[in-house]
Amino acid sequence: MSSVRVLSFNCWGLKYVAKNRKERIRAIAEELAASSYDIIGLQELWVYADYEHVRAKLSDKLRFSKFFRSGAVGAGLALFSRFPILTTSIHPYSLSGAPLDVAGGDWFAAKSAASIVIYHPVLGEVEVFNTHMYARGGEEGPEEHRAHRLVHAWELAKLIRRSAQLRYVIALGDFNSVPTSLPMTILREHACLTDAWVQSHDSLPRPASVLSPQQALSDYGVTADSPLNFYSAGKPLSIATRKQHGKRLDYIFFRHSLKRQSNKGAQSILTATESKVVLTGNVPGYNFSLSDHFGVEATLTISQMEVGDTFHDVESGLLNSMIPPSSESCLSSAALGTTLQALVARYRTSRSQSHFQLIIFVACVCILLAVIVSSVWLPRAWINPIFLFFTVFVSWLGTTMLYSGFIFGHWEVNALTNVIEELEFLRQRGLGASSAVLDST
């Protein structure tokens, strides 16, 4: 088998919320059944019955699959493979929004990185990661607004680095980040990942404005907020997004195994020879798109290379993944410093929010005590229902503030502290290595 064809697609399949879900899921299943992919990663496939329907349609071609569960409403992640699945796992991120952000819903879904380890006849073990990262924060404003997404990127990068010690890695999904964003920089540089789209297309700087919506898809890999998508019509978008005809949020990455680096003779090398945006049409018989995202596919060609051969991708300035990368992080000091600043800023904001919410909790307790005492002197019987309603409301508010301010507040602060300390350790190690190099010269 000389290549691996991979697809990543956000299905937008949230029950009761996603529009035209049943019609779209049926059409998506038909489209995938007619395709020839080796690996498919789906995001926002929340309903298990929808997963069963897709699995049944794909059973002749992709016999192996896994539906992942996480949080209160599920992870919404599923993986399908032509190759046997050896193991499966799911790693919930330590932070995924706040419990008070009910409209966002990320906290209830417990955003995660799901993975399967498959056995490929040429590559051997390959771990395939599928993820859907935190959506809030957008791309504008201070990096602090995207702190939870930075945590996701850091934790996923660590998982990938650990896996690459033993096997090949493919990482795909909806990363909710444009290519130039800090979370994507962390993934590319710290996890030493190769972007299939960049490798298979000309590495040209993004123009200030793309000529047409179709060019945004074909040349720049735009998968979300495209004017060609039915569900983007009337959606409030930033000036930059409208100017560039959408965003590129969905990716397929890959990395080689470090274990193979020590083997003598030829070793298998992956190269992204083709990638394109797919599933851009409407549901047959209807005027709406298959999802609010388009899909992205990549063809990873397998070749043999003698150990010791090198190839440098001069255009991208990065070591091309035709050779296995070293175990050292390539995360730049600028990216590391900006990430630390953002997480420290979020840490301070979280402490302030937690303190404020606990003050509200104490105030609610005082109000409840006052209500209990004053209820003895109620002048009229008709006031009782009003007092009861008010008491229930204050009790709910106080309980909510206690949970959000104390439990979640400490949860967020501790998670941020862990990542900050890990990044500080990485920076100190980098400074130590630089000092050692200077001392030796």
For each residue, the residues with C-beta under 8 A, 3 or more apart:
1: 4 120 121 122 302
2: 301 302
3: 273 299 300 301 302
4: 1 38 39 120 123 170 270 299 300 302
5: 36 37 38 39 297 298 299 300
6: 37 38 39 40 41 170 172 196 252 297 298 299 300
7: 32 35 37 39 40 41 278 295 296 297
8: 40 41 42 43 130 172 173 174 250 251 252 295 296 297
9: 28 40 41 42 43 250 279 291 293 295 296
10: 42 43 44 132 174 223 224 250 291 292 293 295
11: 24 25 28 42 43 44 45 50 291
12: 18 21 24 44 231 291 292 293
13: 18 21 24 25 44 45 46 47 50 76
14: 17 18 21 44 46 76
15: 18 21 46 47
16:
17: 14
18: 12 13 14 15 21 24 44
19: 231 288
20: 23 24 283 286 288
21: 12 13 14 15 18 24 25 47 50
22: 25 26
23: 20 26 27 283 286
24: 11 12 13 18 20 21 27 28 283 288 289 290 291
25: 11 13 21 22 28 29 45 47 50 53 54
26: 22 23 29 30 53
27: 23 24 30 31 283 284 290
28: 9 11 24 25 31 32 54 279 290 291
29: 25 26 32 33 53 54 56 57 58
30: 26 27 33 34 57
31: 27 28 34 35 279 290
32: 7 28 29 35 37 40 54 57 58
33: 29 30 57 58 60 61
34: 30 31
35: 7 31 32
36: 5 61
37: 5 6 7 32 40 62 80 82 297
38: 4 5 6 62 81 82 83
39: 4 5 6 7 79 80 81 82 83 118 128 170
40: 6 7 8 9 32 37 58 62 79 80 81
41: 6 7 8 9 77 78 79 80 128 130 172 173
42: 8 9 10 11 45 54 77 78 79 80 130
43: 8 9 10 11 76 77 130 131 132 173 174
44: 10 11 12 13 14 18 76 132 174 291
45: 11 13 25 42 50 51 54 67 76 77 78
46: 13 14 15 50 73 74 76
47: 13 15 21 25 50 51
48: 51 52 67 74
49: 52 53
50: 11 13 21 25 45 46 47 53 54
51: 45 47 48 54 55 67 78
52: 48 49 55 56
53: 25 26 29 49 50 56 57
54: 25 28 29 32 42 45 50 51 57 58 78 80
55: 51 52 58 59 65 67 80
56: 29 52 53 59
57: 29 30 32 33 53 54
58: 29 32 33 40 54 55 61 62 65 80
59: 55 56 62 63
60: 33 63
61: 33 36 58 82
62: 37 38 40 58 59 65 80 81 82
63: 59 60 82
64: 80 81 82 83 84 85 116 118
65: 55 58 62 78 79 80 81 85
66: 78 79 85 88 114 116
67: 45 48 51 55 77 78
68: 74 75 77 78 79 88 90 112 114 130
69: 74 75 90
70: 74 75 77 90 92 109 110 111 112 114
71: 74 75 92 96 107 108 109 110 112
72: 108 109 110
73: 46 76 105 108 109
74: 46 48 68 69 70 71 109
75: 68 69 70 71 90 109 110 111 112 114 132
76: 13 14 43 44 45 46 73 109 132
77: 41 42 43 45 67 68 70 90 112 114 130 131 132 173
78: 41 42 45 51 54 65 66 67 68 130
79: 39 40 41 42 65 66 68 114 115 116 128 130
80: 37 39 40 41 42 54 55 58 62 64 65
81: 38 39 40 62 64 65 84 85 116 118 128
82: 37 38 39 61 62 63 64
83: 38 39 64 118 119 120 121 126
84: 64 81 118 119
85: 64 65 66 81 88 116 117 118
86: 116 117 118 119 125
87: 116 117
88: 66 68 85 114 115 116 117
89: 114 115
90: 68 69 70 75 77 112 113 114 115
91: 112 113 114 115 155 159
92: 70 71 96 110 111 112
93: 96 110 111 112 113 134 148 151 152 155 156
94: 151 155 415 418 419
95: 134 147 148 151 152 412 415 416
96: 71 92 93 106 107 109 110 111 134 148 152
97: 101 104 105 106 107 111 134 136 148
98: 101 107 404 408 412
99: 102 107 108 403 404 408
100: 400 404
101: 97 98 104 105 106 107 136
102: 99 105 108
103:
104: 97 101 107 135 136
105: 73 97 101 102 108 109
106: 96 97 101 109 111 134 135 136 148
107: 71 96 97 98 99 101 104 110
108: 71 72 73 99 102 105
109: 70 71 72 73 74 75 76 96 105 106
110: 70 71 72 75 92 93 96 107
111: 70 75 92 93 96 97 106 131 132 133 134 152
112: 68 70 71 75 77 90 91 92 93 131
113: 90 91 93 129 130 131 152 155 156 159
114: 66 68 70 75 77 79 88 89 90 91 129 130 131
115: 79 88 89 90 91 127 128 129 130 159 163
116: 64 66 79 81 85 86 87 88 127 128
117: 85 86 87 88 125 126 127 128 167
118: 39 64 81 83 84 85 86 125 126 127 128
119: 83 84 86 124 125 126
120: 1 4 83 123 124 125 126 168
121: 1 83
122: 1 268 302
123: 4 120 126 168 268 270 302
124: 119 120 167 168 257
125: 86 117 118 119 120 166 167 168 257
126: 83 117 118 119 120 123 167 168 169 170
127: 115 116 117 118 163 167 168 169 170
128: 39 41 79 81 115 116 117 118 169 170 171 172
129: 113 114 115 156 159 160 163 169 170 171 172 173
130: 8 41 42 43 68 77 78 79 113 114 115 172 173
131: 43 77 111 112 113 114 152 156 171 172 173 174 175
132: 10 43 44 75 76 77 111 173 174 176
133: 111 149 152 153 173 174 175 176 177 183
134: 93 95 96 97 106 111 137 146 148 149 152 176
135: 104 106 176
136: 97 101 104 106 145 148
137: 134 141 145 146 147 148 149
138: 141 145 146 238
139: 177 178 181 238 240 247
140: 238 240
141: 137 138 145
142: 145 342 345
143: 146 147 150 182 338 339 341 342 345
144: 147 342 345 346 349
145: 136 137 138 141 142
146: 134 137 138 143 149 150 177 181 182 183 342
147: 95 137 143 144 150 151 342 343 345 346 416
148: 93 95 96 97 106 134 136 137 151 152
149: 133 134 137 146 152 153 176 177 183
150: 143 146 147 153 154 182 183 186 339 342 343 419
151: 93 94 95 147 148 154 155 343 415 416 419
152: 93 95 96 111 113 131 133 134 148 149 155 156 183
153: 133 149 150 156 157 175 177 182 183 184 186 187
154: 150 151 157 158 186 190 339 419 422 423
155: 91 93 94 113 151 152 158 159 419
156: 93 113 129 131 152 153 159 160 171 187 191
157: 153 154 160 161 186 187 190 191
158: 154 155 161 162
159: 91 113 115 129 155 156 162 163
160: 129 156 157 163 164 169 171 187 191 193 255
161: 157 158 164 165 190 191 192 327 329
162: 158 159 165
163: 115 127 129 159 160 166 167 169
164: 160 161 167 168 169 191 192 255 256 257 258
165: 161 162 257 258 259 327
166: 125 163 257 259
167: 117 124 125 126 127 163 164 257 259
168: 120 123 124 125 126 127 164 254 255 256 257 270
169: 126 127 128 129 160 163 164 193 253 254 255 256 257
170: 4 6 39 126 127 128 129 252 253 254 300
171: 128 129 131 156 160 187 191 193 251 252 253 254 255
172: 6 8 41 128 129 130 131 250 251 252 253
173: 8 41 43 77 129 130 131 132 133 250 251
174: 8 10 43 44 131 132 133 249 250 293
175: 131 133 153 183 184 187 249 250 251
176: 132 133 134 135 149 249
177: 133 139 146 149 153 181 183 184 249
178: 139 181 184 247 248 249
179: 184 195 198 206 248
180: 184 185 206
181: 139 146 177 178 184 185
182: 143 146 150 153 185 186 335 338 339 342
183: 133 146 149 150 152 153 175 177 186 187
184: 153 175 177 178 179 180 181 187 188 251
185: 180 181 182 188 189 331 332 335
186: 150 153 154 157 182 183 189 190 191 331 335 339
187: 153 156 157 160 171 175 183 184 190 191 193 253
188: 184 185 191 192 193 195 253 318
189: 185 186 192 329 330 331 332 335
190: 154 157 161 186 187 329 330 331
191: 156 157 160 161 164 171 186 187 188 253 255
192: 161 164 188 189 255 321 325 326 329 330
193: 160 169 171 187 188 253 254 255 321
194: 198 199 253 254 255 272 318 320 321
195: 179 188 198 199 251 252 253
196: 6 199 200 251 252 253 254 272 275 298 300
197: 200 201 221 248 251 252 272 275 296 298
198: 179 194 195 201 203 316
199: 194 195 196 271 272 313 316 320 321
200: 196 197 272 273 274 275 298 299
201: 197 198 219 221 275
202: 315
203: 198 313 315 316
204:
205:
206: 179 180 220 244
207: 210
208: 243
209: 243 244
210: 207 213 215 216 219 220 222 243 244 245
211: 215
212: 215 216 245
213: 210 216 217 222 226 227 228 245 246
214: 217 218 228
215: 210 211 212 218 219 220 245
216: 210 212 213 219 220 222 226 244 245 246
217: 213 214 220 221 222 226 228 246 277 280 294
218: 214 215 276 277
219: 201 210 215 216
220: 206 210 215 216 217 244 248
221: 197 201 217 248 250 275 277 296
222: 210 213 216 217 225 226 244 245 246 247 248 277 294
223: 10 226 246 247 248 249 250 277 293 294 295 296
224: 10 229 246 247 248 249 250 292 293 294
225: 222 229 232 235 237 241 246 247
226: 213 216 217 222 223 229 232 245 246 294
227: 213 232 233 245 246
228: 213 214 217 232 280
229: 224 225 226 232 233 246 280 289 292 293 294
230: 233 282 287 288 289
231: 12 19 235 288 289 291 292
232: 225 226 227 228 229 235 237 246 292
233: 227 229 230
234:
235: 225 231 232
236:
237: 225 232 241 242
238: 138 139 140 241 242
239: 242 243
240: 139 140 243 244
241: 225 237 238 244 246 247
242: 237 238 239 245
243: 208 209 210 239 240
244: 206 209 210 216 220 222 240 241 247
245: 210 212 213 215 216 222 226 227 242
246: 213 216 217 222 223 224 225 226 227 229 232 241
247: 139 178 222 223 224 225 241 244
248: 178 179 197 220 221 222 223 224 251
249: 174 175 176 177 178 223 224 293
250: 8 9 10 172 173 174 175 221 223 224 293 294 295 296
251: 8 171 172 173 175 184 195 196 197 248 296
252: 6 8 170 171 172 195 196 197 272 275 296 297 298
253: 169 170 171 172 187 188 191 193 194 195 196
254: 168 169 170 171 193 194 196 270 272 300 321
255: 160 164 168 169 171 191 192 193 194 321 325
256: 164 168 169 260 269 270 321 323 324 325
257: 124 125 164 165 166 167 168 169 260 261 324
258: 164 165 261 324 325 326 327
259: 165 166 167 262 263
260: 256 257 263 267 268 324
261: 257 258 267 307 324
262: 259
263: 259 260 267 307
264: 307
265: 306 307
266: 304 305 306 307
267: 260 261 263 304 305 307 324
268: 122 123 260 302 303 304
269: 256 302 303 304 305 322 323
270: 4 123 168 254 256 300 301 302 321
271: 199 300 301 303 321 322
272: 194 196 197 199 200 252 254 275 298 299 300 301
273: 3 200 299 300 301
274: 200 298 299
275: 196 197 200 201 221 252 272 296 297 298 299
276: 218 296 297
277: 217 218 221 222 223 280 294 295 296
278: 7 294 295 296 297
279: 9 28 31 290 291 294 295
280: 217 228 229 277 289 294
281: 289 290
282: 230 286 287 288 289 290
283: 20 23 24 27 286 288 289 290
284: 27
285:
286: 20 23 282 283
287: 230 282
288: 19 20 24 230 231 282 283
289: 24 229 230 231 280 281 282 283 292
290: 24 27 28 31 279 281 282 283
291: 9 10 11 12 24 28 44 231 279 294 295
292: 10 12 224 229 231 232 289
293: 9 10 12 174 223 224 229 249 250
294: 217 222 223 224 226 229 250 277 278 279 280 291
295: 7 8 9 10 223 250 277 278 279 291
296: 7 8 9 197 221 223 250 251 252 275 276 277 278
297: 5 6 7 8 37 252 275 276 278
298: 5 6 196 197 200 252 272 274 275
299: 3 4 5 6 200 272 273 274 275
300: 3 4 5 6 170 196 254 270 271 272 273
301: 2 3 270 271 272 273
302: 1 2 3 4 122 123 268 269 270
303: 268 269 271
304: 266 267 268 269
305: 266 267 269 309 322 323
306: 265 266 309
307: 261 263 264 265 266 267
308:
309: 305 306 323
310: 323
311: 320 322 323
312: 319 320
313: 199 203 316 317 318 319 320
314: 317
315: 202 203
316: 198 199 203 313 320
317: 313 314
318: 188 194 313 330
319: 312 313 323 325
320: 194 199 311 312 313 316 323
321: 192 193 194 199 254 255 256 270 271 324 325
322: 269 271 305 311
323: 256 269 305 309 310 311 319 320
324: 256 257 258 260 261 267 321
325: 192 255 256 258 319 321 330
326: 192 258
327: 161 165 258
328:
329: 161 189 190 192 426 430
330: 189 190 192 318 325
331: 185 186 189 190 335 336 426
332: 185 189 335 336
333: 336 337 427 430
334: 337 338
335: 182 185 186 189 331 332 338 339
336: 331 332 333 339 340 423 426 427 430
337: 333 334 340 341 427
338: 143 182 334 335 341 342
339: 143 150 154 182 186 335 336 342 343 423
340: 336 337 343 344 420 423 424 427
341: 143 337 338 344 345
342: 142 143 144 146 147 150 182 338 339 345 346
343: 147 150 151 339 340 346 347 416 419 420 423
344: 340 341 347 348 420
345: 142 143 144 147 341 342 348 349
346: 144 147 342 343 349 350 416
347: 343 344 350 351 413 416 417 420
348: 344 345 351 352
349: 144 345 346 352 353
350: 346 347 353 354 409 412 413 416
351: 347 348 354 355 409 413
352: 348 349 355 356
353: 349 350 356 357 405 409
354: 350 351 357 358 404 405 406 408 409 410 412 413
355: 351 352 358 359 405
356: 352 353 359 360 405
357: 353 354 360 361 401 402 404 405 409
358: 354 355 361 362 401 402 405 406 409
359: 355 356 362 363
360: 356 357 363 364 397 398 401 405
361: 357 358 364 365 398 401 402 405 406
362: 358 359 365 366
363: 359 360 366 367
364: 360 361 367 368 394 395 397 398 401
365: 361 362 368 369 398
366: 362 363 369 370
367: 363 364 370 371 394
368: 364 365 371 372 391 394 395 398
369: 365 366 372 373
370: 366 367 373 374
371: 367 368 374 375 387 390 391 394
372: 368 369 375
373: 369 370 376
374: 370 371 377 378
375: 371 372 378 387
376: 373
377: 374
378: 374 375 381 383 384 387
379: 383
380: 383
381: 378 384
382: 385 386
383: 378 379 380 386 387
384: 378 381 387 388
385: 382 388 389
386: 382 383 389 390
387: 371 375 378 383 384 390 391
388: 384 385 391 392
389: 385 386 392 393
390: 371 386 387 393 394
391: 368 371 387 388 394 395
392: 388 389 395 396
393: 389 390 396 397
394: 364 367 368 371 390 391 397 398
395: 364 368 391 392 398 399
396: 392 393 399 400
397: 360 364 393 394 400 401
398: 360 361 364 365 368 394 395 401 402
399: 395 396 402 403
400: 100 396 397 403 404
401: 357 358 360 361 364 397 398 404 405
402: 357 358 361 398 399 405 406 407
403: 99 399 400 406 407 408
404: 98 99 100 354 357 400 401 407 408 409
405: 353 354 355 356 357 358 360 361 401 402 408 409
406: 354 358 361 402 403 409 410
407: 402 403 404 410 411
408: 98 99 354 403 404 405 411 412
409: 350 351 353 354 357 358 404 405 406 412 413
410: 354 406 407 413 414
411: 407 408 414 415
412: 95 98 350 354 408 409 415 416
413: 347 350 351 354 409 410 416 417
414: 410 411 417 418
415: 94 95 151 411 412 418 419
416: 95 147 151 343 346 347 350 412 413 419 420
417: 347 413 414 420 421
418: 94 414 415 421 422
419: 94 150 151 154 155 343 415 416 422 423
420: 340 343 344 347 416 417 423 424
421: 417 418 424 425
422: 154 418 419 425 426
423: 154 336 339 340 343 419 420 426 427
424: 340 420 421 427 428
425: 421 422 428 429
426: 329 331 336 422 423 429 430
427: 333 336 337 340 423 424 430 431
428: 424 425 431 432
429: 425 426 432 433
430: 329 333 336 426 427 433 434
431: 427 428 434 435
432: 428 429 435 436
433: 429 430 436 437
434: 430 431 437 438
435: 431 432 438 439
436: 432 433 439 440
437: 433 434 440 441
438: 434 435 441
439: 435 436
440: 436 437
441: 437 438
